[in-house]
Amino acid sequence: MSPSRTQAYRRVIKTLHDLGPAKLQPSEQDRIRTAADSLIFCVDLFADDGARDALRDSERLCETLVESGRWQRATAMQLAADVRSCGPVLEVELEAA
């Protein structure tokens, strides 16, 4: 766990505390928290199906919040980015052309 991941986790929890009760149903808050919790302890996102599924679910939720008009796109995308940042950095090897 790195300091940047810890900071991202704190931002997610702060968002849930500040906006959650007014802007999210309890089950939606749980989905975001589950994703952040799964990711903060994840070592390898490629090998951790549960963390990967939780991340996808949280991203779908953020998109649904925007599509329904409940959240502004910028707010939802910031939350999605913070949740994603709770997890390990994805190392992608690029093949030489």
Residue frames relative to the residue before (quaternion, step in Angstrom):
aa qw qx qy qz dx dy dz
M 1.0000 0.0000 0.0000 0.0000 0.00 0.00 0.00
S 0.2145 -0.7932 0.5624 0.0924 3.54 -0.81 1.02
P 0.6604 -0.5019 0.3706 0.4178 3.58 -1.25 0.31
S 0.6495 0.5161 -0.3368 0.4455 3.62 0.97 -0.74
R 0.6346 0.5090 -0.3313 0.4779 3.60 1.05 -0.70
T 0.6409 0.5216 -0.3186 0.4644 3.57 1.00 -0.82
Q 0.6474 0.5103 -0.3137 0.4712 3.58 0.99 -0.82
A 0.6341 0.5190 -0.3280 0.4701 3.59 1.00 -0.80
Y 0.6353 0.5253 -0.3250 0.4635 3.58 0.96 -0.85
R 0.6452 0.5167 -0.3170 0.4651 3.60 0.95 -0.84
R 0.6423 0.5160 -0.3271 0.4628 3.59 1.00 -0.78
V 0.6286 0.5218 -0.3372 0.4678 3.60 1.00 -0.78
I 0.6780 0.4854 -0.2953 0.4663 3.59 0.82 -0.97
K 0.6384 0.5147 -0.3298 0.4677 3.61 1.00 -0.75
T 0.6364 0.5167 -0.3278 0.4697 3.59 0.97 -0.83
L 0.6557 0.5019 -0.3129 0.4692 3.59 0.92 -0.87
H 0.6588 0.5030 -0.3052 0.4688 3.58 1.01 -0.78
D 0.7337 0.4485 -0.2349 0.4532 3.57 0.86 -1.02
L 0.8129 0.2619 -0.1102 0.5084 3.59 0.85 -0.96
G 0.5322 0.7055 -0.3765 0.2780 3.53 1.10 -0.74
P 0.7165 0.4654 -0.2964 0.4269 3.60 0.58 -1.03
A 0.7347 0.4136 -0.2354 0.4835 3.59 1.02 -0.72
K 0.8057 0.3353 -0.1265 0.4716 3.57 1.01 -0.79
L 0.7616 0.2973 -0.1739 0.5490 3.60 1.25 -0.23
Q 0.4645 -0.6272 0.5440 0.3081 3.52 -1.14 0.68
P 0.6472 -0.5286 0.3606 0.4144 3.63 -1.12 0.49
S 0.6526 0.5084 -0.3259 0.4576 3.61 0.96 -0.76
E 0.6343 0.5157 -0.3283 0.4732 3.59 1.10 -0.66
Q 0.6153 0.5278 -0.3384 0.4779 3.57 1.04 -0.75
D 0.6481 0.5265 -0.3107 0.4541 3.58 0.98 -0.87
R 0.6422 0.5285 -0.3254 0.4498 3.59 0.98 -0.80
I 0.6574 0.4898 -0.3051 0.4846 3.58 0.97 -0.84
R 0.6657 0.5026 -0.3022 0.4614 3.59 0.88 -0.92
T 0.6302 0.5320 -0.3325 0.4575 3.60 0.99 -0.81
A 0.6556 0.5042 -0.3150 0.4656 3.58 0.94 -0.85
A 0.6718 0.4917 -0.3042 0.4629 3.58 0.85 -0.93
D 0.6558 0.5071 -0.3095 0.4658 3.59 0.95 -0.87
S 0.6618 0.5085 -0.3083 0.4565 3.58 0.92 -0.86
L 0.7064 0.4796 -0.2658 0.4475 3.54 0.93 -0.90
I 0.6339 0.5537 -0.3513 0.4102 3.58 0.95 -0.80
F 0.7434 0.3775 -0.2127 0.5095 3.59 1.11 -0.65
C 0.4931 0.6719 -0.4151 0.3650 3.59 1.31 0.00
V 0.2820 -0.7558 0.5711 0.1518 3.55 -1.01 0.87
D 0.8003 0.0555 0.0256 0.5964 3.56 0.97 -0.92
L 0.3322 -0.7837 0.4939 0.1778 3.56 -0.30 1.25
F 0.6145 0.5481 -0.3527 0.4445 3.60 1.12 -0.56
A 0.7393 0.4149 -0.2189 0.4831 3.59 1.09 -0.68
D 0.6940 0.4599 -0.2668 0.4855 3.60 1.20 -0.35
D 0.2564 -0.8081 0.5159 0.1231 3.56 -0.02 1.33
G 0.6481 0.5405 -0.3238 0.4277 3.59 0.96 -0.83
A 0.6720 0.4793 -0.2935 0.4822 3.58 0.92 -0.89
R 0.6494 0.5182 -0.3166 0.4578 3.57 0.97 -0.85
D 0.6594 0.5004 -0.3022 0.4727 3.59 0.97 -0.86
A 0.6496 0.5133 -0.3142 0.4646 3.58 0.98 -0.83
L 0.6252 0.5279 -0.3312 0.4699 3.58 1.04 -0.76
R 0.6601 0.5015 -0.3082 0.4667 3.60 0.87 -0.93
D 0.6479 0.5224 -0.3158 0.4555 3.57 0.97 -0.88
S 0.6689 0.4906 -0.3108 0.4639 3.60 0.90 -0.85
E 0.6480 0.5083 -0.3238 0.4657 3.59 1.03 -0.71
R 0.6258 0.5130 -0.3327 0.4843 3.60 1.06 -0.73
L 0.6325 0.5310 -0.3298 0.4574 3.58 0.98 -0.82
C 0.6567 0.5052 -0.3187 0.4604 3.60 0.88 -0.88
E 0.6488 0.5031 -0.3174 0.4746 3.59 0.99 -0.79
T 0.6423 0.5229 -0.3153 0.4633 3.59 1.00 -0.81
L 0.6250 0.5419 -0.3346 0.4514 3.58 1.02 -0.78
V 0.6587 0.4875 -0.2999 0.4884 3.59 1.05 -0.76
E 0.6794 0.5091 -0.2941 0.4389 3.57 0.82 -1.02
S 0.6901 0.4711 -0.2799 0.4728 3.58 1.05 -0.70
G 0.4951 -0.6742 0.4174 0.3552 3.58 1.26 -0.22
R 0.4742 0.6936 -0.4305 0.3296 3.58 1.25 0.09
W 0.7867 0.1648 -0.0793 0.5896 3.59 1.10 -0.69
Q 0.4898 -0.6021 0.5377 0.3295 3.52 -1.27 0.48
R 0.6139 -0.5783 0.3900 0.3696 3.57 -1.07 0.73
A 0.6608 0.5253 -0.3293 0.4230 3.62 0.82 -0.91
T 0.6627 0.5027 -0.3050 0.4638 3.59 0.95 -0.85
A 0.6798 0.4873 -0.2883 0.4661 3.58 0.89 -0.92
M 0.6774 0.4839 -0.3034 0.4635 3.58 0.93 -0.83
Q 0.6092 0.5297 -0.3563 0.4704 3.61 1.12 -0.58
L 0.6428 0.5027 -0.3234 0.4791 3.58 0.98 -0.81
A 0.6472 0.5138 -0.3218 0.4621 3.60 0.92 -0.85
A 0.6548 0.5049 -0.3095 0.4696 3.59 0.97 -0.83
D 0.6518 0.5094 -0.3168 0.4641 3.58 0.98 -0.80
V 0.6317 0.5116 -0.3342 0.4770 3.59 0.98 -0.80
R 0.6538 0.5165 -0.3067 0.4601 3.58 0.88 -0.94
S 0.6811 0.5048 -0.2802 0.4502 3.59 1.01 -0.83
C 0.5203 0.6126 -0.4206 0.4208 3.59 1.25 -0.10
G 0.6913 0.4896 -0.2611 0.4629 3.56 1.18 -0.57
P 0.6782 -0.4815 0.3617 0.4212 3.52 -1.33 0.10
V 0.5464 -0.5842 0.4836 0.3553 3.53 -1.22 0.54
L 0.3663 -0.7211 0.5458 0.2191 3.53 -0.92 0.92
E 0.2256 -0.7606 0.5995 0.1055 3.53 -0.72 1.14
V 0.0201 -0.7978 0.6021 -0.0251 3.57 -0.62 1.10
E 0.2770 -0.7508 0.5781 0.1593 3.55 -0.78 1.05
L 0.2305 -0.7561 0.5993 0.1268 3.52 -0.92 0.95
E 0.3665 -0.7231 0.5451 0.2135 3.54 -0.90 0.96
A 0.4862 -0.6481 0.4999 0.3062 3.54 -1.04 0.76
A 0.4923 -0.6871 0.4583 0.2748 3.54 -0.98 0.86
